[in-house]
Structure formats: structure tokens, C-alpha cells
């Protein structure tokens, strides 16, 4: 207990030192702005997370075990609060603003509040989905942020806006689905932020790089509390954290230009970086439709089961942390592919995409093999009973 108090005090002192104008200017003048932003967001998360854990326990905001969850003891939520505060403070105090960034931050804040509401008192899935669409439209229209699959035509926005909504809402929920094993969602965010940041700096988009550094620092600061060797997590991100991170990553991907040589590469790079999340979402939803676990779109939104990639790896016999390592390695390989093709032409980019397809083919093998290990009958009986109770 004394050790924790000492560590917390040291972190607090370091934060106070960091926010001093003279210290901030010393970093900036030395060309160490991204290092300063990283240190600030990292230390802020480290300092706030224990307070969030205390608040979650005090107000009984806990993630309790049930049939579809892996953890076996009630665990405090609100970890996402620390990550959100650290990221937002890093942006505001360091004056990091791009065209449309303020609207993206407003949208991400609204997503965070909806997730926090859901952590405290469950929100119907269909209501969350509708709100996510509306918030995405607000960010797209107000901030003039959208994917450019189609351009140089009057009808391009009519196609680009729906595709951007699908991208943002899809990734928001995809990362939320991966928040099922200690440290997994946070690890994927760190990897995605790392590669987005590297490409941003290489394509002369320093402000966008600073944003990814702020997000990465906040997540790394949270990891010691969420991914502990030989022990369970002290607290979880909760829906507030996972949906906020997914929405922010999706928005940053739309905000940036990811290649100076090819529009195709600029669109392909984020798809590679988020490849694991995208593949898992598509595969699982198609699998649920094929297996008649969902007969319509509403049932697809409310359907829950242990059939995501991390579940299947665990059913194959891998330990929980081993599953995190495997998914992290696959995600890193895809990120490296995005980094390799960023300055290439169409043909080289197509080859890089083909390589990613081969990697995802390996993921498909895991998904199929893991499906054989799922205790289908028990899960299905419980799943049907839970769905009938809704």
C-alpha cells in the first residue's frame, strides 16, 4: 500500500513538472514535441487509472461474470475514463488541432459518454447503434471528413458519406468486440496508433502523428493495470473506453492521407492496419447469419456468443495472454505491410494487399479450427434462453 502511494506521488510530481510552461517549451524547442505529448498522456493515464478503479468499486460499476465472458470475477470498469481524459488533455493542452479535429473530438466524446452510460446502466444495442450512426454523420458533415472512394463527380458524396459511416461505426464496434481478453483491445489500439503515426510522420502530417502518439501514450499507461503477467486485470476499459478508442482510430484514419504516391495505397493502408478487426467483424457476422443465430439485422446487433478470434484461439487451447500475443503479431505483420506499400505504386500496393490476404487466410484457419472446439450445445442453449428473455 505504501509502495503504491509512493509511486502515485512520484507520478503526480512528474505531471506537475511536465505542465510547467518552461518545461513544455524546453521540449518543443529541442524538437521533442511528440516525446512530450507521449510522456504527458502516459503519466496522466498512470495517475488517473487507480482513481477510476476506486470510483468503480465505490459506486459498484463492475463487469460481472456471465456465460459469454471469459473473466471469472467481478472486475471494475471505468478504465476508459482514464484513457479518455489523458488523450483529451494531451490534445487540448498541446494545441493539437487539424481541420475537422475538433468535430472528431466532440464525436468521440459523445461516443465515450454513451459507452459510460452503458457501463453504468446497460443501453439497448439498437439504440447505441442508431446513436453511433447519428454521431458519425455529425462528424462527417460538420467536420467535412469523409473517405474518398469516389471523387471528381457530383454524386461522389452520396457514395462516400455512407461508406464513411460504415467505416467509423464498423471499427467502433469491431474494437469493442475485441475487448474480451485482458489487454487485447488496448494492445490493438497501440499497434494501430503506432503504424498510423509512423506513416503520418513519413507523409509530413506531424499534427496527425501527434494525435496518434497521444492515443498510444494513454493506452500504454493503462496497460500495467489491464495486462498483468500471471494475474487478472485490475480494471477494464469498459464500453466507454473500447468504443471511444475504436471511434477515434476510425476518425484518424479518415482524417489522414496515407500515401503521397497513390490514392489506392492511401485507402489500402488503413485497411491493412485494421485488418484483423475488420476480418473478425465480417467473418463472425457472416458466420452468425449462416448458422441462423440471427435471422435479421436487429437480431444480428443483439446476438452475443463466444465466437470471435480470441475466443476461438482460447478454445483451441491457447492461454488468454497467448491469444493476445498471436493477434498482436498478426496485426503487427499487417501494419508492416501498410508501412512497406505507402510509397509504392498500384502494382506494389496490390502485391502488399495480396500478402495481407494470405495472412488473413491464416486467421481464417484459426477461426475454422477454433469453431470445432466451441462447446456449441451449452452455449446455444444459454444463448437462446438469453435471447428469449430480452
Buried (B, 14 or more C-beta within 10 A) or exposed (E): EEEEEEEBEEBEEBBEEBEEEEEBEEBEEEEEBBEBBBBBBBBBBBBBBBBBBEBBBEEEBBBEEEBBEBBEEEBBBBBBBBBBBBBBBBBEBBEBEBEBBEBBBBBBBBBBBBBBBBBBEEBEBEEBBEBBBEBBBBBBEBBEBBBBEEEEEEEBBEBBBBBBBEBBBBBBBBBBBBBBBBBBBBBBBBBBBBBBBBBBBBBEBBBBBBBBBBBBBBBBBBBEBBBBEEEEBBBBBBBBBBBBBBBBBBBBBBBBBBBEBBBBBBBBBBBBBBBBBBBBBEBBBEBBBEEEBBEEEEBBBBBBBBBBBBBBBBBBEBEBBEBBEBBBEBBBBBBBBBBBBBBBEBEBBBBBBEBBEEBBEEBEEBBEEBBEBBEBEEBBEBBEEBBEEE
